[in-house]
Amino acid sequence: MCGIAGFIDKRKKEYIINDMLKIQSYRGPDDNGTYFDESSGVYFGHNRLSIQDLSSHGHQPFVSDCGKYIIVFNGEVYNFKNIKEELKKLDYKFISNSDTEVILYSYKQWGIKCIDKFIGMFAFSVLDKVQNKLVLVRDRAGVKPLFYYVGENQFMFSSEIKSFHKHPEFKKEQNLEVLPYFFQFGYISAPYTIFQNCYKLEAGHYLEYDIETLKFDIIKYWDVNDFYLKEKFDKSENQILENIENILDDSIDLRMVSDVPVGVFLSGGYDSSLVASILAKKQGKKINTFTIGFDDEKYNEAKHAKTIAEYLGTNHTEYYMNNSDMLDLVESLPFYYDEPFGDSSALPTMIVSKLARQSVTVALSADGGDETFCGYSKYFFLNKFQNIFSNSFKRGVLKIGLNFLSADTIEFVNDKLPKNLKQTNIKDKYIKFKRAINSDSLEEMFENASSYVDKDEIVRFLKIKRDNELFIKWNKVDNTKFLEQMMAVDYKIFMNDDVLTKVDRATMSVSLEGREPLLDHRIIEYMARVPVEQKYKNKQGKYLLRQILYKYLPQELVDKPKSGFQIPLNKWLRDELKPLVLKYLDEEKLDQNIFDKDEINSIKNKFFEGAEIGTTIWFILMYQMWKEKWLD
């Protein structure tokens, strides 16, 4: 895992590339390097976190073939050894044991089609002097970030936006159009960023920049939708389970290729328990697992994770978050996340990353399980009620019934249910469900169920009007069922722009490489072709994943509600974080061109009087803190 940066300028400006690297040096503290090509004006920079080939032969930028091809690379191509053998048969000679050299020679041999061979997570740039172009590539799932900025006669790229602030040609012009969507979802969806003329290269895409004409094209080379459109498998459940487990085995094997220690984030849920179980069986020795906990039992998952770890016999480390941990990290969020980012689980993710980094340099994470194996509860609720939209009478009756039930009542009833029937975060889910039922279409229903703040509330406190054409991301997959359409959209958007952003910045903040075995593209390509009836079966999400897990762990040990890295946000904002709320939501701090100050004051007062609107407060706080850090 590393950090990369670059720009085009024929003037001598070595200090700029050095500054761009320095501000993100935590992504790769082991080494750094720069390269300047005088003929094209291309500057490359690289911060290295040494994982493969710890010697100086793995140094980047990597220059090959008498300077005709140069690369900077962030990530891992896990199957590089097999590709290397193929290249050796074509008479390629290697000076290192790194995947970087393999990527560059693959590009020389097969051109951009080389990415079809790669299994891994990657963001890289190649200077191709033969064709006089610059190529940027991002992996299929979007595990690794890649940003670019286009100004007047200026082009630059980086692993993180903060590097652009070190370039004198970067204009810090805020992209106000994205704000309604940030306050609705808590993140800014690709290809947009918080700045004008600054973009995220979307997952499964590459960019080709013509150095002579200064023009570029963006090409999509992979799309999860394509696999949902393929003919469904006509296989037995046992055949499907065997195929999935074989792919999972190979995915985890590949992600253990490392010259440094490797561990696993273990939350006790199905996904992380499966990754830890398979790895524990394969290793033949104790593996390292890490989890964090809270003193508040409502949010504490550490006890369950510890039970799983004891059964698997891992070297388990747990840490209970305290107030000082949280307070110290909150004020660092704007620096590490670069643009407004509202997922509060970034805090525990940063802490568990710091915990793991004390023992290992690589940690396996189990993200992608819900989007791939059908795990989110919203899928089941929305799928069940989709027929209501064709029956106005049923829809009206349901709306009336929901109005009689408060979120507090639902939580009270949920607490009385048997453990195996309880829902986690029930109040939040119920509020989202009420919004969804008041929608006018299936697409809007899904959008509302995926929102953290109601659109009508945002209209009241935000003066920026919503451009409904800006984020048309439903991208309906024709001839597939509603359940699969929701999964495909979440795989492309929520997972990419929220989950993977959170994990990348959190792990990189402590120079830890996070690897995602469930995001091996072969898994989603296979699962997209499995009939939906086999993914959601017996009223169970993740049905197939569970069947595999039960081979490793007793069913009664893992069948329990799972909440993920949730934190007691409302409590913290009213207590320990109250000074920050009062400081950043003060009238003097609010931009009157962006916020309705009276409405913000009303929201703030309602919150401190007991209203459960901590997410709204948190999103505003995150925006205000970001603005002070990077604009004021």
Secondary structure, 3 states (H helix, E strand, C coil): CEEEEEEECCCCCHHHHHHHHHCCHHHCECEEEEEEECCCCEEEEEEECCCCCCCHHHCCCEEECCCCEEEEEEEEECCHHHHHHHHHCCCCCCCCCCHHHHHHHHHHHHHHHHHHHCCEEEEEEEEECCCCEEEEEECCCCCCCCEEEEECCEEEEECCHHHHHHCCCCCCCECHHHHHHHHHHCCCCCCECCECCEEECCCCEEEEEECCCCEEEEEECCCHHHHHCCCCCCCCHHHHHHHHHHHHHHHHHHCCCCCCCEEEECCCCHHHHHHHHHHHHHHCCCCEEEEEECCCCCCCCHHHHHHHHHHHCCEEEEEECCHHHHHHHHCCHHHHHCCCCCCCCHHHHHHHHHHHHCCCCEEECCCCHHHHHCCCHHHHHHHHHHHHHHCHHHHHHHHHHHHCCCHHHHHHHHHHCCCCCCCCCHHHHHHHHHHHHCCCCHHHHHHHHCCCCCHHHHHHHECCCCCCCCCCCCCCCCCCCHHHHHHHHHHHCHHHHHHHHHHHHHHHCCCCEEECHHHCHHHHHHHCCCCHHHHCECCECCHHHHHHHCCCCCHHHHCCCCCCCCCCHHHHHHCCCHHHHHHHCCHHHCCCCCECHHHHHHHHHHHHCCCCCHHHHHHHHHHHHHHHHHCC
